[in-house]
């Protein structure tokens, strides 16, 4: 709502790159 009392149903339109898998770059960063 307007006063941010309810944060439900926000993930649908606030998720960056919906439908994409999570890329773990830890191993590449350790190699560098």
C-alpha positions, -999 to +999 in steps of 0.1 A: +000+000+000+010+037+000+025+036+035+045+004+030+026-015+056+023-045+034+052-059+012+033-089-001+032-095-039+062-073-046+086-100-057+067-105-090+078-072-104+109-064-083+130-095-091+159-086-114+161-108-145+131-130-138+134-166-151+172-165-151+193-188-129+216-176-102+252-174-114+278-182-087+311-166-096+329-175-065+352-201-081+362-176-109+369-149-083+391-173-063+411-182-095+418-145-101 
